Amino acid sequence: MSAAYPLEERAVWPAVPAMPPLPQGFALGRMSALDLEAVAGIEARAYSHPWTRGNFENSVKAGHLGLTLRDPAGTLVAYAVLMPVVDEMHLLNITVDPPRQRQGLGRLMLSIVLATSHAHRIHTMLLEVRPSNTGAIALYQAAGFAEIGRRKGYYPALGRTREDALVLRRSWPDDVAGEGKDGKEGGEGRA
């Protein structure tokens, strides 16, 4: 199995998010009603307590930013749902189809999500994650997210119990040091 996202691209997260190049043949799209069955199928495979098709439908209808990633065969392999709230972007859901995990697609989707937030001129992102999801936590920390709180009993868990949520945040500057209003590089310090 080859990595969908080149390993050399993984080294450093940029200080200011930028849209990453997509692997050859991959396509980024906006989630629509036509995607809901495929999205709900991936969600059901990925989680013990998945969002329902209705949750995704409501998000699309509410105007949340739903993003989809398709492989060269046109198969949906990952998606994310973002909700802008005043001056923060909330990452509500980010998922890679389980058979496609561990190929760099989670990192790619997170890079896309951060760049999308930046393109909307929102420079702070919040998310919740289960403490038991150590792989996601490692990815978020590598991307510059820091824990700012904990929501007690936030997630349903197996055996009719509840699991806390870690609240993570990442902020970045509006502008790269030395970059002018025209967007051209004007000095050093570009990440």
MOTA-V919564 format. One record per backbone hydrogen bond with DSSP energy under -1.0 kcal/mol. CO is the residue of the C=O (numbers start at 0). NH is the residue of the N-H. Records with the same first field share a line. If there is no record, write none. Layout:
CO->NH  NH
//
This chain:
5->8
6->9
22->25
26->69
28->67
31->34
34->38
35->39
36->40
37->41
38->42
39->43
40->44
41->45
42->46
51->55
52->56
53->57
54->58
55->59
56->60
57->61
58->63
59->62
63->65
64->81
65->30
66->79
67->28
68->76  77
69->26
70->73
74->70
76->96
77->68
78->94
79->66
80->91  92
81->64
82->89
84->87
87->84
88->125
89->82
92->80
94->78
96->99
97->100
102->3  4
103->107
104->108
105->109
106->110
107->111
108->112
109->113
110->114
111->115
112->116
113->117
114->118
115->119
116->121
117->120
122->171
123->88
124->169
125->90
126->167
128->165
129->132
131->133
132->136
133->137
134->138
135->139
136->140
137->141
138->142
139->144
140->143
145->168
148->166
150->153  164
154->162
160->156
162->154
164->150
165->128
166->147  148
167->126
168->145
169->124
175->178
177->185
179->182
183->179
//
